[in-house]
Amino acid sequence: MISVAGRGAIPLHLAPTDLKALVESSLSLLGQQAKVADVALRIDVDEAIPAITLDSPKIAWAITTLVGNALRYVRRGFHVMPGGAITVRATYDAGMREVALVVQDDGPGMAADTLASLFDARPGRPPTGLALLMIRDVVAAHGGDIDVQSSTDGFNHGTTIRITLPAA
């Protein structure tokens, strides 16, 4: 498990946003790609999520990038066969006043050393994924956190990426 938190220096253009509409519109094209690849793309957005203040294009890009990555890897699952599943979930915790966006797949998962270097951008050592570094920075600029869990276990494999954003 790896967590990253903090405030970034990315300029944001904030506006009240309907998260359900943002998630659904962001994933409409990827839904077609998933269908062609025989991958089940499930979207579950909590109806109780209030409008939250976000930079909609940046968060939409983060969501589509995470799901696009999952689409690339989910078909390389334990049995190496077509199909697989990706679930995108958005929930609201009124007590914590935060929204969680979760992208979960049943792909092969990441090895521990890969997981440990996801956000490691030291000079001379390229990070595992530049897009993940950019997503981390977008989330941090919103005052949010990102958490990645992954397993390569043959019976419980896959990756879950959870983004939490303040809803205040």
N, C-alpha and C positions, 0 to 999 in steps of 0.2 A: 504494500500500500504506500502511495506517495501523495503528499498533500502540499499544495502551494497556496500561499495567501499573501495579501498585500495590496497596495495601491500602485498602479502603473502610471506611466506618463503618456499613454495614448489619448489623443484628444477625442472626446465623446460629444455627440449631438443627441442629447437626451430628450425624450418625449414619452408621455404616457403610452403604454403599449398593451394591447390585448395579446397575452402570451399564447393563448390557444390558437388564435388566428395566425400569429407569427409562426408557430410550429407547423401548423397544417399547411400554410402556403409555402414555407421553406422546403417542406419535404414532398411537395406534390410531384416534382420531376423525378426525385429519387425513388418515389413509389413506383413509377413506371420501370425504372432500372431494376428495382428489386423484383418486380413481377417477372420480367424477362429472365432474370437469374434464378427464378424459383426460390427466392428468399422472402420469407414472411416479414413484412415491415408493419409492426404494430405501433399505434400512437395512442397514448392514454394521457389525456390532460385533465387535471382536476378542474371541475366546473367552478369551484370556489375561489380560484385564483383571481384576485382583483387586478385591475390595470396596474402595471408597474412601470416605473420610469427607467427606460433603457435606451441605448443606441441600437435601434432595431436592426439596421443592416449589419452591424458587427455581430450581434448575437445570432442573427439568422445565418450568417457565414459560419460561425462557430458550430452551430447545430448541423448544418449541411456538411461541413468538413468532417465532423465526427461520424455521422452516418455514412458518408462516402467512404471513409476509412474502414468502417465496419463492413460495408458491402464488399470491399476488396478482400478482406480476410475471412469473413464468415464461411465462405465456401471451402476454405482450406481446413475445415474442422477435423476432428479426430478420425472420422471415417472417410475423409477426403471424397465427398460425394456432393452432387448438386443439392441445393436447398440450404436450410439454415433459418435462423430467426434473428431479427433485430427489434428491440423494443425501445421506444422513446417515451419516457414518462416525465410529466411535469406535475409537481405537487406543491402545495402551499402549507406552510406551518405558521398559523396565525400567532401562536405564542412566541415563536422566534422571529416573526415578521420576516420570513425569508422564503424564497422559491427555490426548489431543487429541480434541475433538469438532468435526467439520467438517460444515457445511451448504453444499452446492454446488448451484447451479442453472444452467440454460442459458438464462436469461432475457436481456433486452436489456443487462444490465450497467448500471453507473453512470458518468456522466461524471466526469472528474477533479475538477472543482470540487465536485460533490456528494460524492464520496468524501472529499475534503479536509475537508469541514465536518460529517462524520458525528458526530463527538464534540466539536464546537466549541460550547460553551454559554456564550459570552460574553454579558454583559448587552446587550440591544438586538438580539441576533442569535439568532433561534431555531435550535436544532439541526435537522438534516435529519429526524431521527427520535427522538422522546422514548423510545420503547421501546428503541432501541439504547443510549441513555445509561443506561437502567436496567439493561440486560443488562451493560454495561460495569461498572457499580457492583457488581452481583451477582458477576461474575467476579473483580473486584478484591478484594471482601470474602473470597473463597475463596483469595486469594493467587495468582490466575491472570492470564492475559493474553488479549487478544482481538486478532485480526489480520483485516483485511478486504482482499481483492483483488478487483478487478472490471475487466472489459474490455467495451468497446462495439464491438469489432472484429466485423465481419460474419461472420467465419469462426470466431472464437474468443471468443464473447461469454458473459457470465454473471458471477455473483458467487460468491465463496467466502469464507465466514466461518469462522475457525478459533479455537476456544477451547482454551487449554491450562490444565489444572488440576493442582496437585501431587497425587501419588498416595500420598504418605507420611502 
